[in-house]
Amino acid sequence: MTETVTQWRDVPTVVHRITSATETLGISQLFSDQQPLELEIGCGDGSFLTKYATAHPETNFVGVERLLGRLKKLDRFARRNRMTNLSLLRIEAAYLIRYLMPSGLFDAIHVYFPDPWPKKKHQRHRLVVDEFTVRCRQLLRPEGLVHLRTDDLDYYTQMEEVFGGSDSFEKVDTPGALKEFTTDFEREFNAEGIPTNYSSWRLAFSP
């Protein structure tokens, strides 16, 4: 057991330090193999990202999360399993995608169960607002996809209205194979009879 722990602790961390608040990140340089690239914003405890990235070694994944404890858990899993297709960033997501992310790099963006900010006076803090579609358009490759999930019906309605009101995106069905990869939180409220609301969109226009 001691030898096994020592071995994985010698594996380099997959949490990458952001050293500049203004310079565009060299995302491609985070991976040894240049493969299709996907982004999860707010990866939480990693219960979706670890399973999905493990099932798709042919794709590189970037996970974004603010909370250090969650990132440490994800980092331990990635190092123990020698995952070379996963990189993690600790930063506030809205700032990252507005100022630091390179353009036209991602094939898909995943946003699952973002904070719904249910009180009316707080809803301005929601991630999925009109500006978010602009940022997604900049980040995605042509015909790239945005996959959203929430258990909050009001936020789901907002997601649909925001992307439906954008000339850059067209609505598509969420693939059944993707729905099979659930978060721990999702399984808990599904067991209580609360359904998952899916909203997926394809970039139909890129400047």
N, C-alpha and C positions, 0 to 999 in steps of 0.2 A: 504493500500500500504506500509506504513512504517513497519508494522508488518511483511509483506511478505519479504521485503528487509532484515530486521533484521534476519529473520529465515534463509535465504540462506547464509547470511554472517557468520552465526555461523557454517556452514558446513565447515569442514577442506578442505584446498586447495588440488587439485589433482596434483599440480606442485611440484615435489619432488626435493629437493636440493641435488646436487652431492657434496659430501664432500671430495672426494679423486680423484686425477688425475691418480691413479695407481691401486687401488683396484677394483676388479670385482664387479659390482653392484648386489645386491640381488633383482633381478627383481620380483621374485615370492612373495617376502615379501611386495610388493607394493599393493597387492590385498588381500582382506579378503577371497574371494572365489578362490580356485585353479581351473581354467578352461583353455581350450585351449587358446593360446596366439598368438596375431598378432602384428606386428610392422608397423607403418607408419613413414617413414623418410621424414622430411620436410613437416609437416602437415599444414603449412601455417595458413590460417584463420580458419581451422578446418571444412570447409564446407562439405568435404567428411567424415572426421572422426566422427564428432558428429552424423551425420545421420546414418552412418554404425554401429557405436557402439550402438546407440539407438535401431536399428533394430535387433541387435544380442547380447542380454543380456547374452547369454550362452557362450560368448567369452570375454576374457580380451584383452584390447588394450593398447599399449604404443605408444604415439605420441612424436616425436622428432622435436624440432624447436629452432632456435637460437634467434629469435626476441621476446623480452619480451612482447611487445604490443599484438602480436598475441596470445601468451600463456595466457595472462591475459583475453582476450576475451573467449578463450576456457575454461579457468578455471571457469569463471562466469557461462557459459552455463552448465558445468558439475555439479557445486554446486547447481545451481537453480533447476536442474532436478534430483538431488540426484543420480548421476551416480556413481556406485561402480565398474564398469568394465572399467574405463578409468584412465590412469595415464600419466602424461606429464613430459618430461625432457627437460631442456634448456641447450643445448650443441651443439657444432659443430659435425655433424653426422659422418663424416669420422673418427674423433678421437674416438668417442663413440664406433663404431662398430669394430674398430681395437684394442682398448686397454681395454675397460671397460665392454663389453657385455659378459655374460656367453654363453657357447656353447650349441647347440642342444636344444634350448628352444622354438623357434617360429614355428608355423604352417604356417605362411604366412608373407611376407614382401611386403609392398606397397610403391612404389615411383612414385608420380604423378607430372608431369610437373616440374622436377628439372631444375635449371638454365641451359640453353643450351650453355652458353658461345659461342656465334656464331662466334666470331672472331678466326681465326686459331691459333693465338699466345696465346689465352686464353683457348683453348680446353683442355689443360692439367689439368684444374681445374674441369672438369666434374666429377660427382660422379660415373657414370656408365662406368668404365674402367675395364681392365682385373683383377685388384686386387679386385674389388668389387665382382666378382663371387666367389673368394676365401673366402671373409668375409661372403657372404650369405651362402655358403656351411657350414661354421662353425656355423652360427647362427641357421640354420634350423634343424628341426626334419627330420627324414627320410621321403621322398616324400613331403617335404614342398614346398611351392610355392612362386615365386617372380612375382609380378604384376607391370608392368611399363606402364606409359602413357606419351605421349609428343605430342605437336602440331608441333614440329620442325622435319622436314623430315630428315635432316642430322643427328641429334641426334638419331632419331629412327633407322636409318641405323646402327649407331654405337652400339646401344643397341642390335640389332639383331646379329651383328657380334661378339660382346663381349660374349654374352651368347651362341650363336651358336658355337663359337670356344672353349667352355669349355666342357670337357668330363663329367663334373658333372651334367649337366642340359640337359633336353629334352624339346622341345617346346610343349606347350599345348594351347588350345583355351582359351581365356579369357571368363569366364562365363557370359552369358547374364544378369543374376541377379546382378552381380557385376557392369557391365557397367551402370546399371540404377542409381547407386549412383555417381553423378557427382559433381565436384567442381563448385563454383560460377564462377571462371575464365574460366573453361571449357565451361559452358553454354554460356558465353559471346562470345567466339570466334567461338563456333559452330553456334551461331545465325548469325555470319558474314560469314558463309560458310567455315570456317576452320575446317577440321575434326580432331578427336582424333585418334592417332595412338596407338594401344594396342600391348603389348608384354608380354606374360606370359610364365613362365618356371617352371618345376618341378624338384626337386632335385632327380636325378636318381642314384647318387653315393655319398656315404659319407664315409670318411676314418674311 
